[in-house]
Structures are given as structure tokens and as C-alpha cells.
Amino acid sequence: MSDDAFRTVIEPFRIHSVEPLRMTTVEHRRDVAREARYNLFQVHAEDVLIDLLTDSGTGAMSRDQWAAIQHGDESYAGSPSYFIFRDAVRELFPYEHVIPTHQGRAAERILFSAIGGPGKVVPNNTHFDTTRANIEWTGAEARDLVIDEGHDPGSLHPFKGNMDVERLDALLAEREDDVPLVMMTVTNNSGGGQPVSLANLRAVSDVCHRHGKQLFLDACRFAENAWFIREREDGQGDRDVVDIIRDMAACADGMTMSAKKDPMGNIGGWLAMNDDTLAQTCRNLLILTEGFPTYGGLAGRDLEALAQGLREVVSHDYLRYRIRSTAYVADALDRLGIPCIKPAGGHAVYIDATAFLPHIEPLRFPGQALSVALYETGGVRSCEIGSVMFGRQPDGSERPAAMELVRLAIPRRTYTQSHMDYVIEVCERVRDGAKDLPGYRIVEEPPALRHFTAAFEPIG
Ligand SMILES: *Cc1c(COP(=O)(O)O)cnc(C)c1O
């Protein structure tokens, strides 16, 4: 069905079960922010009106997913639910070994425990924060090699998640023995939810295989990436998104996955690969902390809900709505003169806090300042992706991140267009008082992944 005839983006579903939102006041939210020491991860979700902290595990499951939950089989070993899950994964990603995990970072920890270690370097277009942390935890280096346009918030390049193939080739030539495998994040979450083209994936795959290296996808948003390929890449416009996904999968030798993203789950993940020896090592590590290889830290019912989610996420009606409704927010902010990463990403709108709050220098955390203001003003919870998240170096020093972003991540099938119109209005109000917003300093922080638990205080 074409949606060309109408301007309005309608949700391709109707609501079957509702959750109440708790209305709060500005005064209440200011108290809450102060008590949370200006870290929005520390705020109780009931004090949030529109929660755009993440699209991870926060989506609404469908009627058919809830039905699949009833079909779950909780046998410890060899549950039929595992085989339903495995086959649904293989329908899109036909890898030999499919190993369930409780979420994406468990897949990362197992993979990098198996292949990481001091002196190793793992290239990626842009490492997601947990991927980087799991690589660095083993003593290896996580290297970002996204194309230059990927660092330019204003560039209109259609595939800003692409890898710089020449730099990858040079790194592989120079550090051949130190690279255990190459990762590619689709879509590139930390780089603005930007897609990777099929042509780039194929070029990266060729370079990797010429150097005898395996390529793994960090495939959390594979369906959104495939939809962008269909919309933007020459010769792809008439294809079924399932065929595009299989082409993406064919470029790689394995994948890590958070099923809390495109597979429409509230929890889950997996690790998949063709390499038998590596799979055996990973299964042994899995048993140590996650569970037996046919459930990997998940219940049988979770596995069935994910299998059904994988069938739903490849619907063209769903993906057309998903990508258009994200662009709807980005276009509205653009019209209000609020600087965003362009073009809009798949799962989120990223506000460029450097351009929005030019009076706050990077190590006074403009992204943190903006996200606190969005919360206090309208109860909208967003996420800083900038120097709070990435500024602390493995040696303990501070360096400004490549970009200071605030991410408005949109949970799948959860909020309606009027919720988004409200978010747009909150952003407008924050814009009107932007020049008076204070910077922040960190007064307490843990050794790694500090954005989750650090305490802040406003400066002046
Ligand atoms: C969410 C995410 C992960 C980690 O997955 P979790 O399920 O949160 O552990 C890894 N990579 C990317 C790109 C992600 O978006």
C-alpha cells in the first residue's frame, strides 16, 4: 500500500491495552532532578512523562507476541521454543550457530572474552558504548573508522554509518596479527542512528576476507538499516526488505545482537556465527554465566516472543511508519531552528548540543545540560551521547567526544503522534531559554560506563 496520497503518518496499529502516564509539574521535576544529582538514569520512571531515554526493550509487544508467550516451553535443555527462535533468526541471518543471550552486551562479553585481550585492536564504524567497554575490559583497543561525513552533523550523506574502507585496509595491513575480527554496527547507533549501505558492507567484507579476517555485524537495528537501503540505495527500491537483510547477513561471518531493539523484545539477545571452533568456545563461556545453550539466560517464552517480533519487524507498513515518524520529529525541530543530525536516524533524533548551546564548552557537558533542561521543562527523558559518555579515556584523562549529542530515542509502537507533538513543543520552550542554561561538572563517577551512575552539579 502506498502512503503517498496523505500527509499524516498514521500508526499502522490500534491500541489494545493502555498504560497510564503520571502528570507532574515543573517544580516537582526540578526537585527530582536535584535528588537524582542531575543524572537522568537515576530518576524513577514514574517521574517521567515521555521516556525517550532509549528504544531498548521499551517497545510495545503485539497481540501475537503475547500469544507466543503463552506458547513458551520452559524445558531446561532442547526446548521447542529454542528451535522456533533459532529458525526465525536463521530465516534472516542464516548462520550455522545461534546462541541466545540475555541481552546484547552478554553476547559482546562472551565474544570479546574469547577473542580480545591486550595488544588486540577491534575496528568498527563506531563502537556502541557497551561494545567499546567490553573490548577495553579485555585490554584490547576499540577503533572507530566511520567515514568523515559520519562526524559532520550537517552532512546530508545518505549512508553516514559507512566504514572508511581505505583506513580499514591500512589498519589491517599494518596490524594484521592484532585484529581478531572486524565489527560493523547497523545502524550506527553512537554515530546518530545512521545507516550503512549494502555497497559499503560488501566493500568492507571484501577487505576483511582479503586479509583473512571475519566480519561481525552489531545488528541491533538491521531492519531499519535495510529499509534505508531500500529507500536510498540505487537499484534497491523495489526489493523486499527480507532479501536486503539476507544480503547484509551474507557479507558477514557472524553477529552480536540486542533483541531489545528491532526484534521487538523487552529482553534478549544473541550471538551467531559460522566458525565452529569459536562457537564452541563461546558456548562454554555462555554456560559459565548465562545458561545452557538452548536458553542462554532467557525463558522459553521470551524466545518465542522474539521469534514473532522478527516476523513483524520486516513488515513494510511498519518500517515505513517507523522511519517516517522519526523524521517527523526531526523535521519539526529543524523548522524550529533546533540543530539536529541530518538526515534523521532510524530510531532516534539526535540534537547537536554543541550548536544548540554554544556557550557551554564540551567538558562542561552541553548534552547533559540540554537533557536536564528537557526533563525539568516537560518531563521528557533523553540521553546524553557526548563527553559524559565518551570523554573519559582508558588512562583516566578527559578528552571531548567527537560530537556532543542528545538522543531522543523513540520506543517502538509506544507513543502516538500527539505525544511527539508535545515533545516538539517542549524542545521549543527549552530553545527559548537556551542561552541561560548552566554547564555541569561531575562530582562522583565509577571507573567505567560512568554515564549510568555519575553524579553532577550545575556550574554557577
Ligand atoms: C543496545 C545496543 C547494544 C547492547 O545491547 P544491550 O541489549 O543493551 O546489552 C550493542 N550495540 C548497539 C548498537 C546497541 O544499540
PDBQT file of the ligand as one rigid body, heavy atoms in Angstrom, charges set to zero:
ROOT
HETATM    1  C1  LIG A 501      21.790  -1.662  22.621  1.00  0.00    +0.000 C 
HETATM    2  C2  LIG A 501      22.994  -1.916  21.829  1.00  0.00    +0.000 A 
HETATM    3  C3  LIG A 501      23.961  -2.842  22.255  1.00  0.00    +0.000 A 
HETATM    4  C4  LIG A 501      23.889  -3.557  23.597  1.00  0.00    +0.000 C 
HETATM    5  O1  LIG A 501      22.744  -4.287  23.776  1.00  0.00    +0.000 OA
HETATM    6  P1  LIG A 501      22.029  -4.456  25.215  1.00  0.00    +0.000 P 
HETATM    7  O2  LIG A 501      20.880  -5.347  24.909  1.00  0.00    +0.000 OA
HETATM    8  O3  LIG A 501      21.650  -3.102  25.695  1.00  0.00    +0.000 OA
HETATM    9  O4  LIG A 501      23.024  -5.095  26.134  1.00  0.00    +0.000 OA
HETATM   10  C5  LIG A 501      25.044  -3.050  21.431  1.00  0.00    +0.000 A 
HETATM   11  N1  LIG A 501      25.189  -2.377  20.274  1.00  0.00    +0.000 NA
HETATM   12  C6  LIG A 501      24.283  -1.485  19.837  1.00  0.00    +0.000 A 
HETATM   13  C7  LIG A 501      24.484  -0.782  18.536  1.00  0.00    +0.000 C 
HETATM   14  C8  LIG A 501      23.167  -1.214  20.601  1.00  0.00    +0.000 A 
HETATM   15  O5  LIG A 501      22.278  -0.306  20.174  1.00  0.00    +0.000 OA
ENDROOT
TORSDOF 0
